[in-house]
């Protein structure tokens, strides 16, 4: 699986409210790059944490949700114009922040 495909699947999962699947699907890609010098591995890791936050909210594990959301925000500055698949990273970020607005009281 390539990065763009992984991001497209991740975005579809988020839009369908399948946060656990979003985590698992992006993590499957991340495992292929995590021990490399891939410049976007930490940004992918951040997306995994972003999706996890909403799965934890669904499970009413709010402290855990806040903790993993902070990890997402830690890696978010890596999202900058010119990176590979910037358009898809931006779309994923927009969805995650929309979800954050809907769940503000938990995060």
N, C-alpha and C positions, 0 to 999 in steps of 0.2 A: 504494500500500500504506500502511496506517495502522500506528501503533505497536503496537497490540495484536496485529495479524496478524503483524507482523515478529517480535515476541517469541514468539508461539506457534510459528512456524516454527523459530525459533532453538532453542527448548526441545526440539521434536521432533528436530531435528538432533543436539543434544547427547545426548539419550536413546538415539539410534540409533548413537552413536559417529561421526557424520559431522561432525568438527570443522572440516574445510576448508569444507564446505557451510555450517555454522553461521556461520563467519566471513564467507563470501561473502553469505549471505542477510541477515545483520544489516548488513553494509556497504552493501548495496544500499539499505536504508532510510536508513542514516546519511548517505549521499551526498545524500539529499533535504533534510536538515536541517543539514548541517555548516557551511554558510555563513550560517546564520540565527541568531537569538537564542533558539532552542529551548532550554528549560532542561534538557533531558535528553540533549543531544547528546554530552556527555562521558561520561555513564553508558553510553550505547550504544557509544561508542568503547571504553570499558572492557570491555564484554562481548565485543566483537570480539577484543580482546587476550586475554581469558580463553580463548576457544575456540582461538585461535591457539596458545596455550601447549601445549595437548594435541595439536594437530596436529604441532607441533615435537617433542614427546616421541615421537610415533609415528615420526617421521623420524629419531629419535636425535640431535636437535640441542638438547641439554640446556641449554647456555648461553643460547641464544636463547629457549628456553622460560622460563627463570628471568627473563630480562629483560622479556619481554612480560607474564608473570604479575605482576611488580612494577607494571607500568602498570595492570593490572586493579585491583590493590589500591589504587593511587593514587586511582582514580576511585570505588572502592566506597563511600566515605563519602557520596557523593551519593545513595545508596539510602536514602531516609528515608520514613517513613510519610506519606501524603498526596499523594505524587507520582502523576502519571498512570500507570496500569497497574502500580501498586505490587505487586499480587499476582503478576503475571507476572515482574516484575524479581526479586522475592523467590524465586520458583521457579527462575529461571535461576541466581541466586546459590547457592541450595541445591545444585543439580546441580553447579555448578562447584566448590564446596567439597567435595562428596563425591568428585569426580574428583581434587581436590588430595590428599585423604586417601589415595586409592588410588595416587597417584603421588608421595608425599611425598619419596622419595629423589631425585627429579629437580628438585623445586621448593624 
